[in-house]
Amino acid sequence: MIRSLTAVIRQLSTIPDSGAGPGELGQLVSAVIAPLVPHEGIQLFGSSPALTTRVASFGFIHGYERDFARALGTAILSGVDPYPREVLESLPLPAAVVGADTKGDKEIRRLLAGHGVGCELRMLLRDNRGVWGAISLLRGKGSRAFDPGEVRLVAGLTPVLIEILRRHVTAAPLAATAPPVSAGVVIVGPDHQVRSMTPQARQWLARMSEHAPDGDWCGGLPALISLQLRGNRPQTAPFVGPAATFGRWTAARGQFLDGDEDGQIAVVIESAGSELVLPSFCQWYDITARERLVLQHTLDGSPTKLIARHLGLSAHTVSEHLQSLYRKTGVSGRGELISALAG
């Protein structure tokens, strides 16, 4: 049995090379962590620091009953939960044990108890570049609460968990594996229920559910966006999901319908163009600021000499930056790189 933090980190670091599919990752991470910090369920979500949306870009879930996971997500986005992301971000150690204290969380404790849950350890995966996602561990009703020592142990796993998320995004082929679909529109009512959708939107949701480890979560994406827009602190930043999870870089954004008395929201789901993809893409692939400038000009179709003139660099230096981009992204050349980010 694994008992030391060092041993757990070492075993977690082998998971990206294990050949496990997205549907198995949550279970594998849970099995490795459990001897160190016992738990009955795990959620591991990813979202690059470039994104400000409160809806995660992708995730791996194991041991969370679906109705409970949905109810908890609703509580967080609707402002009922006492420890949403913005509260955790304000803490020196961005973690909390939900349901085990008396910090005005009677409603959330009722929600947990109603699903047979005792408490949840929730932690943002944060480093000096920002927040890369979150991990949550679950214990059943009647189990002891997570203690401060266990919270610190999970915090010690942050770098290797970020690396697991990063490798999920970057290990997949850069080129889209799913064929393009026209933008689709989903109409969501004030009760967060889908009222109607276009055939293209139905195709998008079916595809996203097929590719993602938790298809049920993808099917609920319009409701999550509705909750975000109608929340106490609404954010208008789009959801942007990676090709590794959805077959191609995908974007979704909600807007209130103009003049609609029912307060309906239109959620548009479409291929994410380079303007939306680039901020997250550069962070997941560890692309430098100078490489990003070269990449932006490359996506505009500029030849090497023109890029060099724009940036005040030699053509040789621009070529070196391009070679670094090809190496980091695993593409064979300029055309493949442009095609992958074109949307």
C-alpha positions as CSV (number, residue, x, y, z in Angstrom):
1,M,0.0,0.0,0.0
2,I,1.3,3.5,-0.9
3,R,1.6,5.7,2.2
4,S,4.1,8.5,1.5
5,L,3.5,11.7,-0.5
6,T,6.6,11.1,-2.5
7,A,5.5,7.6,-3.6
8,V,2.0,8.9,-4.6
9,I,3.6,11.7,-6.7
10,R,5.9,9.2,-8.3
11,Q,3.0,6.9,-9.2
12,L,0.7,9.7,-10.4
13,S,3.5,10.9,-12.7
14,T,3.3,7.6,-14.6
15,I,-0.4,7.9,-15.4
16,P,0.0,10.1,-18.6
17,D,2.2,7.4,-20.1
18,S,0.0,4.5,-19.0
19,G,-2.1,4.6,-22.2
20,A,-5.3,5.0,-20.1
21,G,-8.2,6.6,-21.9
22,P,-10.0,9.7,-20.7
23,G,-12.8,7.6,-19.2
24,E,-10.2,5.8,-17.0
25,L,-8.2,8.7,-15.7
26,G,-10.5,9.7,-12.8
27,Q,-10.5,6.1,-11.5
28,L,-6.7,5.8,-11.9
29,V,-6.0,9.0,-10.0
30,S,-8.5,8.1,-7.3
31,A,-6.8,4.6,-6.8
32,V,-3.4,6.2,-6.4
33,I,-4.5,8.9,-4.0
34,A,-6.8,6.8,-1.8
35,P,-4.2,5.1,0.4
36,L,-2.8,8.6,1.2
37,V,-6.1,10.4,1.6
38,P,-9.0,7.9,1.7
39,H,-12.1,9.0,-0.2
40,E,-15.1,7.6,-2.0
41,G,-15.3,9.9,-5.0
42,I,-13.1,12.3,-7.1
43,Q,-13.5,15.1,-9.6
44,L,-10.5,16.4,-11.4
45,F,-11.3,19.4,-13.7
46,G,-9.0,21.4,-16.0
47,S,-9.2,25.0,-17.3
48,S,-6.2,27.1,-18.3
49,P,-5.4,30.3,-16.4
50,A,-6.2,32.2,-19.5
51,L,-9.9,31.5,-19.0
52,T,-12.1,33.4,-16.6
53,T,-15.3,31.4,-17.0
54,R,-16.5,29.4,-14.0
55,V,-17.4,26.4,-16.2
56,A,-14.5,23.9,-16.4
57,S,-13.1,23.1,-19.8
58,F,-13.0,19.4,-19.2
59,G,-12.9,16.9,-16.4
60,F,-12.6,13.4,-15.1
61,I,-15.1,12.0,-12.5
62,H,-15.1,8.8,-10.5
63,G,-17.4,7.9,-7.6
64,Y,-19.6,11.0,-7.9
65,E,-23.3,10.0,-8.4
66,R,-24.4,12.0,-11.5
67,D,-27.5,13.6,-9.9
68,F,-25.3,14.8,-7.0
69,A,-22.6,16.1,-9.2
70,R,-25.1,18.1,-11.2
71,A,-26.9,19.4,-8.0
72,L,-23.5,20.4,-6.5
73,G,-22.5,22.2,-9.7
74,T,-25.8,24.1,-9.7
75,A,-25.3,25.1,-6.1
76,I,-21.9,26.5,-6.8
77,L,-22.9,28.5,-9.9
78,S,-26.1,29.8,-8.3
79,G,-24.3,31.2,-5.3
80,V,-25.6,28.8,-2.6
81,D,-22.2,27.1,-2.0
82,P,-20.0,28.9,0.5
83,Y,-16.8,28.1,-1.3
84,P,-17.0,29.0,-5.0
85,R,-13.9,29.5,-7.0
86,E,-13.6,33.2,-6.2
87,V,-13.6,32.5,-2.4
88,L,-11.0,29.7,-2.8
89,E,-8.8,32.0,-4.9
90,S,-8.7,34.5,-2.0
91,L,-7.2,32.0,0.4
92,P,-3.4,31.4,0.9
93,L,-4.1,27.7,0.5
94,P,-7.0,27.6,-2.1
95,A,-8.8,24.7,-0.4
96,A,-11.8,24.1,1.9
97,V,-13.7,21.2,3.4
98,V,-17.4,21.7,2.4
99,G,-20.1,20.4,4.7
100,A,-18.0,19.7,7.7
101,D,-18.1,23.1,9.4
102,T,-20.7,25.6,10.5
103,K,-19.8,28.5,8.2
104,G,-23.3,29.4,7.2
105,D,-23.6,26.4,4.8
106,K,-26.8,24.8,6.1
107,E,-28.2,24.6,2.6
108,I,-25.2,22.9,1.1
109,R,-25.0,20.5,4.0
110,R,-28.6,19.6,3.4
111,L,-27.8,18.9,-0.2
112,L,-24.8,16.7,0.7
113,A,-26.8,14.8,3.3
114,G,-29.6,14.3,0.8
115,H,-27.2,12.4,-1.4
116,G,-25.6,10.4,1.3
117,V,-22.5,12.6,1.4
118,G,-20.7,13.7,4.5
119,C,-18.2,16.2,3.2
120,E,-16.1,17.3,0.2
121,L,-12.5,18.4,0.1
122,R,-12.2,21.0,-2.6
123,M,-8.9,22.6,-3.9
124,L,-7.9,24.8,-6.8
125,L,-4.8,23.6,-8.7
126,R,-2.8,26.8,-8.6
127,D,0.8,27.6,-9.3
128,N,2.7,30.9,-10.0
129,R,1.0,31.1,-13.5
130,G,-2.6,30.8,-12.2
131,V,-5.3,28.3,-11.7
132,W,-5.2,25.2,-14.0
133,G,-8.3,23.5,-12.6
134,A,-9.5,21.9,-9.4
135,I,-9.7,18.6,-7.5
136,S,-12.5,17.5,-5.2
137,L,-12.5,14.4,-3.0
138,L,-15.7,13.0,-1.4
139,R,-16.5,11.2,1.8
140,G,-19.8,9.5,2.6
141,K,-22.2,10.4,5.3
142,G,-21.0,9.1,8.7
143,S,-17.3,9.2,7.6
144,R,-14.9,11.5,9.4
145,A,-14.2,14.9,7.9
146,F,-11.0,15.6,6.0
147,D,-8.5,17.0,8.4
148,P,-6.0,19.9,7.9
149,G,-3.2,17.4,7.5
150,E,-5.0,15.7,4.6
151,V,-5.7,19.0,3.0
152,R,-2.0,19.8,3.0
153,L,-1.2,16.3,1.5
154,V,-3.6,17.0,-1.4
155,A,-2.0,20.4,-1.8
156,G,1.4,18.7,-2.2
157,L,0.0,16.8,-5.3
158,T,-0.8,20.1,-7.1
159,P,2.2,20.1,-9.6
160,V,1.7,16.5,-10.7
161,L,-2.1,16.9,-11.0
162,I,-1.5,20.0,-13.2
163,E,0.9,17.9,-15.3
164,I,-1.7,15.2,-15.7
165,L,-4.2,17.8,-17.0
166,R,-1.6,19.4,-19.3
167,R,-0.6,16.0,-20.8
168,H,-4.2,15.2,-21.5
169,V,-4.5,18.3,-23.6
170,T,-1.1,18.1,-25.3
171,A,-0.7,14.4,-25.9
172,A,-3.6,14.2,-28.3
173,P,-3.1,14.9,-32.1
174,L,-3.1,18.7,-32.7
175,A,-5.2,18.4,-35.8
176,A,-9.0,18.0,-35.2
177,T,-10.2,14.3,-35.2
178,A,-13.9,15.3,-35.6
179,P,-15.3,16.8,-38.8
180,P,-16.5,20.4,-38.7
181,V,-20.1,21.2,-37.8
182,S,-21.9,24.6,-38.4
183,A,-22.6,26.6,-35.3
184,G,-25.6,25.5,-33.3
185,V,-28.0,27.4,-31.0
186,V,-29.7,26.1,-27.8
187,I,-32.5,28.1,-26.2
188,V,-32.4,27.9,-22.4
189,G,-35.2,29.1,-20.1
190,P,-34.9,30.9,-16.8
191,D,-35.3,27.5,-15.1
192,H,-32.0,26.4,-16.9
193,Q,-34.0,23.9,-18.9
194,V,-33.4,23.5,-22.6
195,R,-36.5,24.9,-24.5
196,S,-35.4,24.1,-28.1
197,M,-32.3,23.7,-30.2
198,T,-31.2,23.7,-33.8
199,P,-30.2,20.4,-35.5
200,Q,-26.6,21.6,-35.5
201,A,-26.7,22.2,-31.8
202,R,-28.0,18.6,-31.3
203,Q,-25.1,17.4,-33.4
204,W,-22.6,19.4,-31.2
205,L,-24.0,18.1,-28.0
206,A,-24.1,14.5,-29.3
207,R,-20.5,14.8,-30.4
208,M,-19.3,16.4,-27.2
209,S,-21.0,13.7,-25.1
210,E,-19.4,11.0,-27.3
211,H,-15.8,12.4,-27.0
212,A,-15.9,13.5,-23.3
213,P,-15.1,11.2,-20.4
214,D,-18.4,12.3,-18.8
215,G,-20.9,12.8,-21.5
216,D,-23.7,13.7,-19.1
217,W,-21.8,16.8,-18.0
218,C,-21.4,17.9,-21.6
219,G,-25.2,17.4,-22.2
220,G,-25.7,19.8,-19.3
221,L,-23.4,22.5,-20.7
222,P,-26.2,24.9,-21.8
223,A,-27.7,24.7,-18.3
224,L,-24.3,25.4,-16.7
225,I,-23.8,28.4,-19.0
226,S,-27.3,29.6,-18.1
227,L,-26.5,29.3,-14.4
228,Q,-23.3,31.2,-14.9
229,L,-25.0,34.1,-16.8
230,R,-27.8,34.4,-14.2
231,G,-25.5,34.0,-11.2
232,N,-24.6,36.5,-8.5
233,R,-21.4,37.2,-10.3
234,P,-22.1,36.6,-14.0
235,Q,-19.2,36.2,-16.4
236,T,-19.5,36.6,-20.2
237,A,-16.2,34.8,-21.1
238,P,-16.9,31.9,-23.4
239,F,-16.4,28.2,-22.5
240,V,-13.4,26.9,-24.5
241,G,-12.8,23.1,-24.6
242,P,-9.7,21.4,-26.0
243,A,-9.6,19.1,-29.0
244,A,-8.3,16.3,-26.8
245,T,-11.7,16.1,-25.1
246,F,-14.1,17.2,-27.8
247,G,-12.5,16.1,-31.0
248,R,-11.7,19.7,-32.0
249,W,-11.3,23.0,-30.1
250,T,-14.9,24.0,-29.1
251,A,-16.4,27.2,-27.9
252,A,-19.8,28.0,-26.3
253,R,-21.2,31.3,-25.2
254,G,-24.6,32.4,-23.9
255,Q,-26.4,35.7,-24.4
256,F,-29.9,36.9,-23.3
257,L,-32.3,37.2,-26.1
258,D,-33.2,40.8,-26.9
259,G,-36.7,41.8,-25.9
260,D,-37.6,38.4,-24.7
261,E,-40.0,38.7,-21.7
262,D,-39.3,35.2,-20.5
263,G,-35.6,35.9,-20.0
264,Q,-34.4,33.1,-22.3
265,I,-30.8,32.6,-23.2
266,A,-29.3,31.6,-26.5
267,V,-26.2,29.4,-26.2
268,V,-24.1,29.2,-29.3
269,I,-21.8,26.2,-29.7
270,E,-19.2,26.2,-32.5
271,S,-15.7,25.4,-33.5
272,A,-13.4,27.8,-31.7
273,G,-11.3,30.0,-34.0
274,S,-7.7,30.9,-33.3
275,E,-8.7,34.2,-31.5
276,L,-10.5,32.1,-28.7
277,V,-8.1,29.2,-28.8
278,L,-4.8,31.0,-28.7
279,P,-4.7,32.2,-25.0
280,S,-5.4,28.7,-23.6
281,F,-3.5,26.9,-26.3
282,C,-0.3,28.8,-25.6
283,Q,-0.6,28.1,-21.8
284,W,-1.2,24.4,-22.2
285,Y,1.6,24.0,-24.7
286,D,4.0,26.2,-22.7
287,I,4.5,28.6,-25.6
288,T,6.6,31.7,-24.8
289,A,5.5,35.3,-25.3
290,R,7.8,35.7,-28.3
291,E,6.7,32.4,-29.8
292,R,3.1,33.5,-29.5
293,L,3.8,36.6,-31.5
294,V,5.4,34.5,-34.2
295,L,2.4,32.2,-34.1
296,Q,-0.1,35.0,-34.4
297,H,1.6,36.3,-37.5
298,T,1.9,32.8,-38.9
299,L,-1.8,32.3,-38.5
300,D,-2.3,35.6,-40.5
301,G,-0.4,33.9,-43.3
302,S,2.7,36.1,-43.1
303,P,5.9,34.6,-44.5
304,T,9.0,34.3,-42.4
305,K,10.7,37.4,-43.7
306,L,7.6,39.6,-43.1
307,I,7.3,38.2,-39.6
308,A,10.9,39.1,-39.0
309,R,10.4,42.6,-40.2
310,H,7.2,43.1,-38.0
311,L,9.0,41.8,-34.9
312,G,12.4,43.3,-35.5
313,L,14.0,39.9,-35.6
314,S,16.2,38.1,-38.0
315,A,14.6,35.5,-40.3
316,H,16.9,32.9,-38.7
317,T,15.5,33.8,-35.3
318,V,11.9,33.5,-36.6
319,S,12.7,30.2,-38.1
320,E,14.1,29.0,-34.7
321,H,10.8,30.1,-33.0
322,L,8.8,28.2,-35.6
323,Q,10.9,25.1,-35.1
324,S,10.3,25.4,-31.4
325,L,6.5,25.7,-32.0
326,Y,6.5,22.6,-34.2
327,R,8.4,20.7,-31.6
328,K,6.1,21.7,-28.7
329,T,2.9,21.0,-30.6
330,G,4.1,17.9,-32.5
331,V,3.2,19.2,-36.0
332,S,5.3,18.7,-39.1
333,G,5.1,22.2,-40.4
334,R,3.4,25.6,-40.8
335,G,0.4,24.3,-42.7
336,E,-0.6,21.7,-40.1
337,L,-0.2,24.3,-37.3
338,I,-2.5,26.8,-39.1
339,S,-5.1,24.1,-40.0
340,A,-5.3,22.9,-36.3
341,L,-6.0,26.4,-35.0
342,A,-8.2,27.7,-37.8
343,G,-11.5,26.5,-36.1
